[in-house]
Amino acid sequence: MPSRHRVAICASHPIQYLAPWFVQLSREPRIDLTVLYGSLDGQVRAAADRDFAQSVRWDVDLLSGYHYVELPSHALRPGLDRFLGVASLDLFRLLRRERFDAVVILGWNYALYPLALCASLRAGIPVILRGDSVRYADADDTDAASEGLARARLVAKAWTLRRYIGLCSAALAVSTGNRRLLRYYGFPDDKIFSAPYAVDSARFQLTKSEHDESRRIIRAKLGLADDVPLLLCCGKLSPVKAPSLLLSAFARLRKRGLRASLAFCGDGALRTELEARVAQDRTSDVHFLGFRNQRELPSLYAAADALVIPSLREAFAMVVPEAMHAGLPVVASDRVGCVEDLVIAGQTGLVFPSGDEEALLAALTMLCEPVSGTALRRRLGDGATERMKTWTYAQTTQGLLAALDALDPSQRCR
């Protein structure tokens, strides 16, 4: 019989994209799961989010359906907005006491994770790494930092990550770019297992009646006829997300006489500036919806006709698989981490070079043409739905099981 694995997943805090996977993992006969949380901010307590310019508390239950432990915090200044804000020395005691077969750590962006790595190694428990950072196919380190202090920092980061990652027994690659990053830092390919960064598909696949009703209600609030293409941009209104680029391209689209509407779902430092530009240039059909919580997103996707992610760079962009599960085509820059796997040009969406307004305008024009645009959106949306059939929690779990099965049997606790 296949081995049953006792697994601890060390997570900084409850995350809306991971909690549903934990629920499914807890039902997997071959896994005995415990989630170790460094903080419950964002669920039990509101968490400050500087990019959203407000405190956020998710409106969906992220703690039911699986076994979890809240670790005591030993951070001097607790908070999700800083590396040292999530830390717990209790990991050393807990992992020495518990007989886990493996510990999964979710990256390196909080002190909690290197602490979990050290505590696991001290307890003789193999560690599996899972993160979402990417390395682009055409990455060139000399462009990022060519000399002086910046170059020294780049070298120091590479040296640190090579050793950090090298202490892990296996890694879960959430995307092609993520696998490329792991290989770049010297991790052997035969110890990397594909485990796509998926979302809870059931939340976004509405019935036809639910879809039609949500679409009708939201578009009525926006004053939109059903045949006007609604372009939806979901994310923080910060410079790296490039909302200004999208607004400029959309304004030019409207000046060409094409009917369309643009909705920004999110908040952030650039919102006031963007609203002022819309008023000054008298760009019509631009809507600022502000921050919307998780329960509202399925209805927004139903009301939209395409998702646009213009980011200058982004590790993954979880709104992309959400929208694709909802049947939306995606327009995204080539510096969005999931594009390489999910946004297949001409099949599930359209891709443009990061920062290229002309190329973005061309993509929006194709989608918003009165006749051909409607057919294109339908075809790309169908392709998106089909693509997501193999990008689910089931594939993520298969990757984790493969990594667990590949661990040295002598490392399993008895």
Secondary structure, 3 states (H helix, E strand, C coil): CCCCEEEEEEECCCCCCCHHHHHHHHCCCCEEEEEEECCCECCCECEEECCCCEEECCCCCCCCCCCEEECCCCCCCCCCCCHHHCCCCHHHHHHHHCCCCEEEECCCCCCHHHHHHHHHHHHCCCEEEEECCCCCCCCCHHHHCCCHHHHHHHHHHHHHHHHHHHCCCEEEECCHHHHHHHHHCCCCHHHEEECCCCCCHHHHCCCHHHHHHHHHHHHHHHCCCCCCCEEEEECCCCHHHCHHHHHHHHHHHHHCCCCCEEEEEECCCCHHHHHHHHHHHCCCCEEEEECCCHHHHHHHHHHCCEEEECCCCECCCCHHHHHHHCCCCEEEECCECCHHHHCCECCCEEEECCCCHHHHHHHHHHHHCCCHHHHHHHHHHHHHHHHHHHCCHHHHHHHHHHHHHHCCHHHCCC
